[in-house]
Amino acid sequence: MAETISMPKLGFDMAEGLLVRWVKQVGENINKGDVLAEIETDKATVEVESSASGVVLQLIVDQGTMVPVNAPIAIVGAAGEKVDAAAATQAPAKVESQKSDEKPAVQTQPTTVAPVQQASAPLTSGPVKASPLAKKVAQDNNVNLASLQGTGPGGRVVRKDVEAAISGGPKRSTPVFSPSSTVIVSHDDKVIATTKLRQAIGRRLVESKTTIPHFYVTREFKMEALMDARRQINAIVPDNEKISVNDFILKGVALTLRQFPNLNATLKGTEIVQFGHVNVGVAVTVPGGLMTVVVKDTDQKTLRQISSEVKTMAGRAREGKVKPEDVDGSTFSTSNLGMYDVEEFIAIVNPPEAGILAISSAREVPVVENGQIKAGWRMKATISVDHRISDGAEAAQFMQALAGFLENPVGMLV
Protein backbone atom coordinates (compact mmCIF):
# COMPACT_ATOMS: atom_id res chain seq x y z
CA MET A 1 0.00 0.00 0.00
CA ALA A 2 1.29 3.44 -0.91
CA GLU A 3 2.62 5.59 1.94
CA THR A 4 2.60 9.36 2.08
CA ILE A 5 5.79 11.14 3.18
CA SER A 6 5.17 14.38 5.07
CA MET A 7 7.17 17.50 5.89
CA PRO A 8 8.84 16.70 9.24
CA LYS A 9 8.55 18.93 12.29
CA LEU A 10 11.96 19.87 13.69
CA GLY A 11 11.32 21.44 17.06
CA PHE A 12 8.13 22.72 18.60
CA ASP A 13 8.35 26.16 16.97
CA MET A 14 8.85 25.03 13.37
CA ALA A 15 5.84 25.89 11.18
CA GLU A 16 7.16 25.31 7.67
CA GLY A 17 10.20 24.33 5.64
CA LEU A 18 11.58 25.12 2.20
CA LEU A 19 11.85 22.06 -0.06
CA VAL A 20 15.23 22.76 -1.63
CA ARG A 21 15.90 19.66 -3.74
CA TRP A 22 14.46 16.28 -4.62
CA VAL A 23 17.15 13.62 -4.29
CA LYS A 24 14.89 10.93 -5.76
CA GLN A 25 12.65 11.32 -8.78
CA VAL A 26 9.36 9.70 -9.83
CA GLY A 27 9.91 6.11 -10.90
CA GLU A 28 13.12 5.61 -8.92
CA ASN A 29 13.45 2.83 -6.35
CA ILE A 30 13.92 3.91 -2.75
CA ASN A 31 14.56 2.03 0.48
CA LYS A 32 13.37 2.98 3.94
CA GLY A 33 15.97 5.36 5.37
CA ASP A 34 17.23 6.58 1.98
CA VAL A 35 17.40 10.35 1.52
CA LEU A 36 14.35 11.51 -0.42
CA ALA A 37 14.75 15.29 -0.33
CA GLU A 38 16.57 18.22 1.23
CA ILE A 39 14.65 20.88 3.12
CA GLU A 40 15.74 24.13 4.73
CA THR A 41 14.40 25.36 8.06
CA ASP A 42 15.27 28.21 10.38
CA LYS A 43 17.92 25.91 11.83
CA ALA A 44 19.68 24.15 8.97
CA THR A 45 19.45 22.22 5.74
CA VAL A 46 18.03 18.80 6.63
CA GLU A 47 17.95 15.54 4.71
CA VAL A 48 14.47 13.97 4.73
CA GLU A 49 14.58 10.19 4.77
CA SER A 50 11.88 7.97 3.31
CA SER A 51 9.77 6.14 5.87
CA ALA A 52 8.89 3.44 3.33
CA SER A 53 10.49 1.23 0.69
CA GLY A 54 9.29 0.93 -2.89
CA VAL A 55 9.07 3.25 -5.86
CA VAL A 56 8.58 7.02 -5.82
CA LEU A 57 5.07 7.32 -7.26
CA GLN A 58 4.55 11.06 -6.94
CA LEU A 59 6.35 14.21 -5.85
CA ILE A 60 3.52 16.34 -4.52
CA VAL A 61 5.38 19.65 -4.26
CA ASP A 62 7.93 21.37 -6.48
CA GLN A 63 11.45 22.32 -5.55
CA GLY A 64 11.48 25.83 -4.09
CA THR A 65 8.12 25.39 -2.36
CA MET A 66 7.54 26.47 1.25
CA VAL A 67 5.67 23.57 2.86
CA PRO A 68 3.82 23.55 6.22
CA VAL A 69 4.91 20.88 8.69
CA ASN A 70 3.05 17.57 8.39
CA ALA A 71 1.86 18.45 4.87
CA PRO A 72 2.36 15.63 2.31
CA ILE A 73 5.33 16.02 0.01
CA ALA A 74 5.63 12.65 -1.75
CA ILE A 75 4.06 9.22 -2.16
CA VAL A 76 6.02 5.95 -2.13
CA GLY A 77 4.51 2.58 -3.00
CA ALA A 78 4.71 -0.46 -5.23
CA ALA A 79 5.54 -0.14 -8.93
CA GLY A 80 2.37 0.49 -10.93
CA GLU A 81 0.28 1.24 -7.85
CA LYS A 82 -2.31 3.95 -8.31
CA VAL A 83 -1.82 7.14 -6.32
CA ASP A 84 -4.59 8.20 -3.95
CA ALA A 85 -5.96 11.35 -5.55
CA ALA A 86 -7.16 12.67 -2.18
CA ALA A 87 -3.63 12.70 -0.78
CA ALA A 88 -2.28 14.55 -3.79
CA THR A 89 -4.88 17.31 -3.46
CA GLN A 90 -3.55 18.18 0.00
CA ALA A 91 -0.38 19.62 -1.50
CA PRO A 92 0.39 23.19 -0.44
CA ALA A 93 0.06 25.93 -2.97
CA LYS A 94 3.28 26.87 -4.77
CA VAL A 95 4.89 29.87 -3.17
CA GLU A 96 8.04 31.84 -3.76
CA SER A 97 11.06 30.09 -2.29
CA GLN A 98 11.94 33.31 -0.50
CA LYS A 99 9.36 34.29 2.15
CA SER A 100 7.49 37.48 1.35
CA ASP A 101 8.21 38.96 4.77
CA GLU A 102 11.98 38.74 4.35
CA LYS A 103 13.51 42.10 3.60
CA PRO A 104 16.72 42.79 1.72
CA ALA A 105 19.73 43.70 3.81
CA VAL A 106 19.79 47.48 4.29
CA GLN A 107 23.06 49.06 3.22
CA THR A 108 23.67 52.51 4.65
CA GLN A 109 27.19 52.56 3.21
CA PRO A 110 27.29 51.27 -0.38
CA THR A 111 31.02 50.53 -0.22
CA THR A 112 30.80 48.25 2.82
CA VAL A 113 30.70 44.48 2.43
CA ALA A 114 29.62 42.69 5.62
CA PRO A 115 31.50 39.41 6.18
CA VAL A 116 28.60 37.64 7.82
CA GLN A 117 26.80 34.32 7.57
CA GLN A 118 23.80 35.87 5.82
CA ALA A 119 25.49 37.12 2.68
CA SER A 120 25.16 40.78 1.77
CA ALA A 121 22.65 41.36 -0.98
CA PRO A 122 23.22 43.57 -4.02
CA LEU A 123 21.63 46.98 -3.65
CA THR A 124 19.37 46.43 -6.62
CA SER A 125 17.92 43.07 -5.63
CA GLY A 126 16.54 41.00 -2.74
CA PRO A 127 18.53 38.73 -0.45
CA VAL A 128 20.86 36.20 -2.03
CA LYS A 129 19.31 32.74 -2.10
CA ALA A 130 21.93 30.28 -0.85
CA SER A 131 22.07 27.09 1.17
CA PRO A 132 23.40 27.30 4.76
CA LEU A 133 26.44 25.22 3.79
CA ALA A 134 27.19 27.56 0.87
CA LYS A 135 26.94 30.52 3.23
CA LYS A 136 29.37 28.90 5.67
CA VAL A 137 31.93 28.07 2.97
CA ALA A 138 31.57 31.59 1.56
CA GLN A 139 32.09 33.21 4.95
CA ASP A 140 35.12 31.04 5.76
CA ASN A 141 36.75 32.02 2.46
CA ASN A 142 35.59 35.67 2.29
CA VAL A 143 33.52 35.12 -0.86
CA ASN A 144 30.71 37.57 -1.68
CA LEU A 145 27.66 35.42 -2.51
CA ALA A 146 26.04 38.32 -4.34
CA SER A 147 28.69 38.03 -7.05
CA LEU A 148 27.95 34.35 -7.79
CA GLN A 149 25.56 32.80 -10.28
CA GLY A 150 23.68 30.02 -8.51
CA THR A 151 23.15 26.67 -10.20
CA GLY A 152 20.68 25.30 -7.65
CA PRO A 153 16.86 25.38 -7.87
CA GLY A 154 15.59 28.83 -8.78
CA GLY A 155 19.11 30.22 -9.10
CA ARG A 156 20.01 29.21 -5.53
CA VAL A 157 23.73 29.37 -4.70
CA VAL A 158 24.95 25.95 -3.54
CA ARG A 159 28.26 24.72 -2.15
CA LYS A 160 29.78 23.80 -5.52
CA ASP A 161 29.19 27.36 -6.80
CA VAL A 162 31.20 28.79 -3.91
CA GLU A 163 33.97 26.19 -4.29
CA ALA A 164 34.21 26.98 -7.99
CA ALA A 165 34.63 30.66 -7.18
CA ILE A 166 37.31 29.87 -4.62
CA SER A 167 39.33 27.68 -6.98
CA GLY A 168 39.05 29.97 -9.99
CA GLY A 169 38.68 33.43 -8.47
CA PRO A 170 41.41 35.96 -7.78
CA LYS A 171 43.26 35.72 -4.48
CA ARG A 172 42.56 38.48 -2.01
CA SER A 173 45.59 40.26 -0.68
CA THR A 174 45.93 40.70 3.07
CA PRO A 175 46.81 44.25 4.14
CA VAL A 176 50.09 44.56 6.00
CA PHE A 177 50.29 46.93 8.94
CA SER A 178 53.45 48.26 10.50
CA PRO A 179 53.96 47.12 14.11
CA SER A 180 55.03 50.67 14.96
CA SER A 181 51.81 52.18 13.69
CA THR A 182 49.64 53.69 16.45
CA VAL A 183 47.00 55.24 14.19
CA ILE A 184 43.46 54.00 14.86
CA VAL A 185 41.30 54.26 11.75
CA SER A 186 37.52 54.59 12.03
CA HIS A 187 35.36 52.58 9.65
CA ASP A 188 31.88 53.05 8.28
CA ASP A 189 29.01 51.41 10.13
CA LYS A 190 27.97 47.99 8.87
CA VAL A 191 24.33 46.94 8.70
CA ILE A 192 24.05 43.17 8.86
CA ALA A 193 20.89 41.21 8.07
CA THR A 194 20.26 38.57 10.72
CA THR A 195 20.10 34.96 9.61
CA LYS A 196 16.98 32.82 9.91
CA LEU A 197 18.71 30.89 12.69
CA ARG A 198 19.52 34.07 14.62
CA GLN A 199 15.91 35.22 14.23
CA ALA A 200 14.60 31.88 15.49
CA ILE A 201 16.92 32.00 18.50
CA GLY A 202 15.72 35.51 19.25
CA ARG A 203 12.05 34.55 19.10
CA ARG A 204 12.49 31.54 21.38
CA LEU A 205 14.63 33.24 23.99
CA VAL A 206 12.42 36.33 24.17
CA GLU A 207 9.48 33.97 24.72
CA SER A 208 11.43 32.08 27.38
CA LYS A 209 12.58 35.12 29.36
CA THR A 210 9.20 36.88 29.19
CA THR A 211 6.92 33.91 29.92
CA ILE A 212 9.02 31.59 32.14
CA PRO A 213 9.87 32.70 35.70
CA HIS A 214 13.50 31.57 35.95
CA PHE A 215 15.45 30.83 39.10
CA TYR A 216 19.05 29.64 39.38
CA VAL A 217 21.09 27.36 41.63
CA THR A 218 24.90 27.14 41.37
CA ARG A 219 27.15 24.44 42.80
CA GLU A 220 30.87 23.73 42.68
CA PHE A 221 31.90 20.13 42.00
CA LYS A 222 35.08 18.30 42.93
CA MET A 223 36.42 16.91 39.66
CA GLU A 224 39.62 15.02 40.61
CA ALA A 225 38.04 11.56 40.44
CA LEU A 226 36.30 12.30 37.14
CA MET A 227 39.46 13.70 35.54
CA ASP A 228 41.38 10.61 36.68
CA ALA A 229 38.69 8.25 35.34
CA ARG A 230 38.75 10.09 32.03
CA ARG A 231 42.52 9.72 31.76
CA GLN A 232 42.31 5.99 32.46
CA ILE A 233 39.53 5.42 29.89
CA ASN A 234 41.23 7.48 27.19
CA ALA A 235 44.46 5.57 27.69
CA ILE A 236 42.83 2.37 26.43
CA VAL A 237 40.39 3.55 23.73
CA PRO A 238 41.22 4.55 20.12
CA ASP A 239 41.91 8.21 19.40
CA ASN A 240 38.56 8.66 17.63
CA GLU A 241 36.69 7.35 20.70
CA LYS A 242 38.21 9.57 23.38
CA ILE A 243 35.77 10.54 26.13
CA SER A 244 35.27 14.20 27.06
CA VAL A 245 34.40 15.72 30.42
CA ASN A 246 31.07 16.70 28.86
CA ASP A 247 30.26 13.05 28.09
CA PHE A 248 30.56 12.25 31.81
CA ILE A 249 28.37 15.24 32.66
CA LEU A 250 25.65 14.23 30.18
CA LYS A 251 25.54 10.73 31.66
CA GLY A 252 25.47 12.11 35.21
CA VAL A 253 22.70 14.58 34.35
CA ALA A 254 20.59 11.85 32.78
CA LEU A 255 20.94 9.49 35.74
CA THR A 256 20.13 12.34 38.14
CA LEU A 257 17.01 13.26 36.16
CA ARG A 258 15.75 9.74 36.77
CA GLN A 259 15.75 10.61 40.47
CA PHE A 260 14.07 13.98 39.84
CA PRO A 261 11.36 13.39 37.20
CA ASN A 262 9.81 16.77 37.98
CA LEU A 263 12.80 18.43 36.31
CA ASN A 264 12.48 16.14 33.29
CA ALA A 265 9.10 17.60 32.50
CA THR A 266 7.04 20.28 30.80
CA LEU A 267 4.04 22.41 31.73
CA LYS A 268 0.82 22.02 29.75
CA GLY A 269 -1.93 24.28 31.00
CA THR A 270 -2.52 23.37 34.64
CA GLU A 271 -0.74 20.01 34.35
CA ILE A 272 2.90 18.98 34.62
CA VAL A 273 3.85 16.25 32.16
CA GLN A 274 6.80 14.17 33.38
CA PHE A 275 8.53 12.58 30.38
CA GLY A 276 9.01 8.81 30.34
CA HIS A 277 12.31 9.12 28.45
CA VAL A 278 15.39 11.09 29.42
CA ASN A 279 16.60 12.82 26.23
CA VAL A 280 19.35 15.28 27.04
CA GLY A 281 19.89 18.16 24.60
CA VAL A 282 23.41 19.46 23.94
CA ALA A 283 23.87 23.05 22.73
CA VAL A 284 26.22 23.12 19.72
CA THR A 285 27.81 26.22 18.21
CA VAL A 286 27.07 26.49 14.48
CA PRO A 287 27.70 29.31 11.99
CA GLY A 288 25.35 32.13 12.93
CA GLY A 289 24.11 30.78 16.25
CA LEU A 290 23.35 27.70 18.32
CA MET A 291 21.54 24.42 17.78
CA THR A 292 20.56 21.75 20.27
CA VAL A 293 21.25 18.14 19.29
CA VAL A 294 19.58 15.42 21.32
CA VAL A 295 20.98 12.23 22.82
CA LYS A 296 17.93 9.97 23.11
CA ASP A 297 17.62 7.81 26.25
CA THR A 298 20.87 9.25 27.60
CA ASP A 299 20.44 7.47 30.91
CA GLN A 300 20.53 4.06 29.20
CA LYS A 301 23.66 4.62 27.08
CA THR A 302 27.33 4.09 27.82
CA LEU A 303 29.84 6.92 27.86
CA ARG A 304 31.24 5.73 24.52
CA GLN A 305 27.79 5.70 22.94
CA ILE A 306 27.03 9.19 24.23
CA SER A 307 30.41 10.47 23.01
CA SER A 308 29.98 8.96 19.55
CA GLU A 309 26.46 10.29 19.09
CA VAL A 310 27.33 13.82 20.20
CA LYS A 311 30.37 13.96 17.88
CA THR A 312 28.36 12.67 14.92
CA MET A 313 25.34 14.94 15.43
CA ALA A 314 27.46 18.01 16.19
CA GLY A 315 29.41 17.40 12.98
CA ARG A 316 26.22 17.23 10.95
CA ALA A 317 24.89 20.36 12.66
CA ARG A 318 28.00 22.38 11.80
CA GLU A 319 27.81 21.18 8.19
CA GLY A 320 24.14 22.17 7.98
CA LYS A 321 23.11 18.54 7.42
CA VAL A 322 21.26 17.57 10.59
CA LYS A 323 18.68 14.81 10.50
CA PRO A 324 15.21 15.40 11.95
CA GLU A 325 15.86 13.02 14.84
CA ASP A 326 19.09 14.89 15.71
CA VAL A 327 17.27 17.98 16.98
CA ASP A 328 13.85 16.74 18.07
CA GLY A 329 12.60 15.38 21.37
CA SER A 330 14.84 16.85 24.08
CA THR A 331 13.42 16.74 27.62
CA PHE A 332 16.23 18.68 29.39
CA SER A 333 19.10 20.72 27.95
CA THR A 334 22.74 21.45 28.72
CA SER A 335 25.06 24.24 27.60
CA ASN A 336 28.82 23.78 28.07
CA LEU A 337 31.25 26.70 27.73
CA GLY A 338 34.04 24.87 29.51
CA MET A 339 36.32 24.96 26.47
CA TYR A 340 36.45 28.77 26.72
CA ASP A 341 37.88 28.92 30.26
CA VAL A 342 34.61 30.19 31.70
CA GLU A 343 34.33 30.34 35.48
CA GLU A 344 30.55 30.66 35.71
CA PHE A 345 27.48 31.57 33.64
CA ILE A 346 23.73 30.99 33.48
CA ALA A 347 21.63 29.72 30.59
CA ILE A 348 18.07 30.47 29.48
CA VAL A 349 15.53 27.66 29.73
CA ASN A 350 14.85 26.03 26.37
CA PRO A 351 11.04 25.95 26.15
CA PRO A 352 8.99 23.87 26.67
CA GLU A 353 11.48 22.13 29.00
CA ALA A 354 11.63 22.65 32.78
CA GLY A 355 15.35 23.31 33.08
CA ILE A 356 18.81 23.69 31.58
CA LEU A 357 22.28 23.17 33.07
CA ALA A 358 25.03 25.70 32.32
CA ILE A 359 28.43 23.99 32.60
CA SER A 360 31.62 25.97 33.14
CA SER A 361 35.30 24.99 32.94
CA ALA A 362 36.93 22.30 35.03
CA ARG A 363 39.89 24.23 36.44
CA GLU A 364 42.84 23.43 38.66
CA VAL A 365 42.62 25.97 41.48
CA PRO A 366 43.81 26.42 45.09
CA VAL A 367 41.42 24.67 47.50
CA VAL A 368 41.32 24.22 51.26
CA GLU A 369 40.90 20.71 52.65
CA ASN A 370 41.39 19.84 56.32
CA GLY A 371 42.87 23.27 56.93
CA GLN A 372 45.51 22.84 54.23
CA ILE A 373 45.81 24.71 50.93
CA LYS A 374 46.46 22.49 47.93
CA ALA A 375 45.72 22.28 44.20
CA GLY A 376 42.43 20.72 43.22
CA TRP A 377 40.14 20.35 40.20
CA ARG A 378 36.86 22.24 40.53
CA MET A 379 33.96 22.99 38.18
CA LYS A 380 30.93 25.21 38.64
CA ALA A 381 27.56 24.54 37.07
CA THR A 382 24.27 26.44 37.31
CA ILE A 383 20.82 24.99 36.78
CA SER A 384 18.10 27.32 35.47
CA VAL A 385 14.58 26.13 36.30
CA ASP A 386 11.00 27.10 35.46
CA HIS A 387 9.60 28.21 38.83
CA ARG A 388 6.09 27.20 37.76
CA ILE A 389 7.23 23.57 37.73
CA SER A 390 9.80 23.34 40.51
CA ASP A 391 11.31 25.19 43.46
CA GLY A 392 14.76 26.02 44.79
CA ALA A 393 14.95 23.15 47.24
CA GLU A 394 14.34 20.54 44.55
CA ALA A 395 16.90 22.16 42.24
CA ALA A 396 19.46 22.20 45.07
CA GLN A 397 18.77 18.52 45.78
CA PHE A 398 19.23 17.79 42.08
CA MET A 399 22.64 19.46 42.10
CA GLN A 400 23.59 17.56 45.26
CA ALA A 401 22.62 14.25 43.64
CA LEU A 402 24.50 15.21 40.46
CA ALA A 403 27.60 15.76 42.60
CA GLY A 404 27.28 12.15 43.73
CA PHE A 405 27.86 11.01 40.13
CA LEU A 406 30.44 13.59 39.07
CA GLU A 407 32.54 13.25 42.22
CA ASN A 408 32.29 9.44 42.23
CA PRO A 409 32.08 8.62 38.50
CA VAL A 410 32.32 4.87 39.05
CA GLY A 411 28.61 5.13 39.85
CA MET A 412 27.94 5.88 36.18
CA LEU A 413 29.80 2.81 35.00
CA VAL A 414 27.91 0.11 36.94
N, C-alpha and C positions, 0 to 999 in steps of 0.2 A: 504494500500500500504506500502511496506517495506520502512524503513527509514535507511539511512546510518549514523552512528555515527562517527565523525571525531576527530582527535587529536586536543584539544583546544589550542589556542594561549594565553599564559599568559604573557602579556607585549609585547611591540613592538620589543624587541630584542630577543625574544625566537624563535629559529629555529627548535628545535626538543625536544622530551621528551622520557624518557625510560619507556616503559610499564612494570611496576613491577609485577602486579598481576591482574588476572581476578577475580572479585568478583562474577559475574554471569557466568554460563556456557551455552553452546548450549542446547536448549530445555527448559530452565528455563523461567518462567514468570517474567516480569519486568514491573514496572510502571514508568511513566514519573517522573523524579526526583530521582529515586532509583540509588544507586551507582553501576556503571557497572564495573569500573576498577580503579586501582591506578596507577598513573604515577609519575615519578620523573623528576623534571626540575632543572635548576641551582638554583632555589629559595627554593623549598620544595617538599615534597611528597603531591600530590594533588589527591583528589577523583573526578573521572569523572562521572557525572550523566548522565543518559539516557535522551535524548530529546524526546523519544517516549515510548508509552506503547505497550505491546504485548508479543511476545516470542523472545528470542535470537535465531536468525536463523543461524548466522555465526559469528565466531571470526576470523577476517581477519589476525591478526598478533599474533605471539606467545609471551608469557611472556619472558622478557629479550630482547625485540626488541627495538631499537632506531627508533622512528617514527617521520618523519617531521610533522610540524604543518599543520593542515587541511587535512592530509592524512586520508583515511578511516581506522577505526580500527574494526568496528563491524556493523552488520546489524540486525535490530529489525523489526519484522512484525507480521502478523497473523500466527497462527499455520498452518503448511502445505503449506504456501506460498513459491513459488519458489524464490530463490535468484537470483538477477541480476548478471549474470556472468561478465559483464563489470565492475561492481563496485568491485568485488572481485579481478580482475586482477590488480587493482590499488594499491594493498598492497605493502608496501615497502619491499625491500629485507631484509632477516634476517641478522642481524649484531650482533657482540659481544655486550653484555650488557655493557661492559666497553669500552669507546671510545678509539680508537687506539692512539690518541694523548695525552692521559693521561699517565704521567710518574710515576713510583713508587717514594715514598718519599725517598730522598737521606739521608743516615745516615752516617755522618762523624765520629760519635762516637758510635760503636756498643752497648755499655752498656747503652746508653741514651734512655729513653722512653719518648716521648713528649706527655704531657697530653693535647691534642688539640681535636677540634671537628672532624677534618679529622684524623681518627685513624692511628697510625703508622703502616706501613706495615712490614712484616717479610723481612729480608734481602734477602731471596732466592725466593721471589715471588713478584707479582705486588701488587697494592693497595688493601686493604681489601674492599670487596663489602658489603655495609651495608646501611640500610635505614637511612634517616636523624634523625628519632626518636630514632633508635637504637644507633646512634652516640651520641645523646644528653644524653640518659640514661647512656651510657657507660662513657661519660666524667664526668657526675655528680657523678658517683660512682667509678671513677678511675679504670675502667675495660679496659684491653687491648683487643681490638677487634681482633687483630691478633691471639690471643690464643683461639678464639671461633670457633666452627664448626657451620656454618650457616645452617638453615633448610628452608630458603626461596628459591625462584626460582634461579637456577644456583648456589646454595651454598651461597646465600646472607644472611648476618646476619640480623635478624629482632629483634624487641623489646623483644619478648618472650625468645630469645636465651640469651640476655643480662640479663634479669630478672632471668633466671634460673641460670646463673653464679653467680649472686649476692646472691641468696638465698642459693646456695649450695657450693659456693667457700669459700676459707679461708679468714678470716678477715685480713685486712692489719693493721699493727701496726703503730701508729703515733709516730715519734721520739720526744723525750722530750729533751728540751734544758734548760740548767741552766740559770736563769735570770742574774746571775753574769758573764756569759760568754761574752767576748768582741772580740772573735776570728771571723773574717769574712773569710768564706771558699769559694774559687772560684770553679765554676762548669764548666764542659765541655759545649761547645757550643751545642745548639739544632737546628737541621734543621727541619722545620715544613712545610709539604706540605699544600698549601692553599686549602681551600674548593672550591667547584664549586660556591657557593654563593659569597665567597670573590672574586673569579676571575671575576664573572659577575659584581659585584659592581665596581671593578677596571676598567673593560672595559668601563662601562657606564660613570663613573666619569672622566676618562681620555678624553673620547669623549666630555663630557660636557665642561670641562675646556679648551680644546684645540680648540673647534669649536664654542662655545657660548661666545660672549663678555659680561661678567657679569658686572653689577654695583649694588651698595648696598645703601639702605636708612634705617637708624635706627631712631626709635622713642621711647620715654618713655611714658607709659600710666599710668594714675591714676586708681588704682584698688579697692579703698575703696567700691564703690557702687557694683561692681561685687562680691567682697568677701562677702559683706553683703547679697546680693541676693542669693548667693550660700548657705550661712548658713541657710537662711529662707527656701529655697527649700528642703535642706537635712534634715531639722527638721521634715518634714511632709511626706517624701517618705521612703519606706522600705530600709533596709541597702543595699540590692543588687541592688538598683536603685539610689544610691547616684550620684550626678552630680559633675564632676570635673571642675577645671578652664579651662582645655583644651576643654571641651565640649562647654563652652561659646565661647571660641576663634574660634573653628571650625564654629559655627553658625554665629559669627560676620564676619569671613572671607568670608563665602559663601554669606551673604547678601551684603557685600561690593563689591564682585566680580560682582554682578548683576549691580552695578553702574559703574563698570569699566570692560566692556566686553573685552577690549583689553588686559587685563592681564589674562583673562580666555580663552587663545588662543594658537595657535601653528603656526609656520612658515612652509609653504610648497612652496618651490621655491621662486617665487616673490610675493606670496600671503599670507596674514594673515587670518587664519581660526579662527573665534570666535565661540567657542562651544555654543550650545544651552542649554546644561545642565551644572550645576555647581556640579562637583564631586570632593570633596576635599580628597586628599590623606593624610594619617597619617603615618609617619615613625614609625615603631615598631622594637624594639631591639629583635633579635632572636639569637639563638646559632650560632656563626660564622659570624654575620653581621647584616644587616638591611633589612627590607622588608616594602613596602608601601601598606597598606590596604586602601580601597577606600569606602568612604561614598557617595553613589549615591544620587544625588539631595539633597545635604546638605542644601541648602537654603529653601527647602520645608518641612524639618523635624523639629520636636520639640527637645528640649534639651534632653528629656528622650529617644527619638528614637535614636538620635545621640550617646548618652552615651551607650545604649544597644548594638548598632551595633559595635561600636569600641571595647567594651569589648569582644564581641563574636568573632569578626574577629581576634583581637590580640591574643586571647586564641588559636584559631586554628593555627595561624601563628607560635606561639611559640611551639606548639605540632607537627609542620610539616604537618598539615592537612588542609591547606587552600583550599578553593574552587576557581574555576577559576574566578568567579565574585568578589571574595574578593580583588583581586589584579589588576584587569583590568579596564581601562576606566577613570583614574584620569585626571582632567583638570588643577589642581593646587595642589601643595603639601605643607605640613607643617612638621616641625621638632621641637619637644618640648624637651628641656633638663632641664626644670624647676625643675624636681624632684631631680636634682643633684646640686642644689644651684649654678647655673650658672648665672653670671651677664650679659654676652653678648657673642654672637657668630654669625657667618654667615654660611649659608648652600649653597651647590652647586645645581644649577638648575637641576631638574630631567627631562631630555629630553624625549619627544619633547615639554614639557610645557614651558610657558613663564616666570614663576616665582615660587618661594618657600619662605615661611615665616619661619624664625628661631625664636623660642619662648624661652625666658629665664625665670628665676624664678621670681615669684611675691614675693617681699621682703618688709618687714617693715623697712623703713629707715628714717633718719632725712630729712625733707623737709622744704622749706621756703614758707609760704603763708601769704600775706599781711604783710610782714616784720617780721613775727614771725616764730621761729623754732618749729616744732612739728613732731610727728611721723606720717608717712603716708605709704600706700601700693603703691609700684611702680613696674612696669614690663617693661623691654626693649624687643623689637622685631625688627628684621632686615629683610627686604624683599630683595631678590636677584632676579634680572630681566635680561632677555635677551635684550640687547641694540638694537638688530635688530628689535625688536617688539615694544619696549616702551622706554620712556625717563625718566630722573630723576624727572621732574615736575609731571608727571602722577603718578609715584610711591609715591611721597610725598603726593599727593592728596589722593591716596588710603589709606595711613597710617593715614591721617587726618580723613578720613571718617570712617575708622576702629575704631579710637578713639571714634567716636560718639556712636558706639555700645558698646564698652567695658567699657566706662566711664558712660554710661547711659543704662545699660543692659535691662531695661524695654522695650526698643525699639525692642529687639529680641523676646519679649514675646507677642506682639500684632500683 
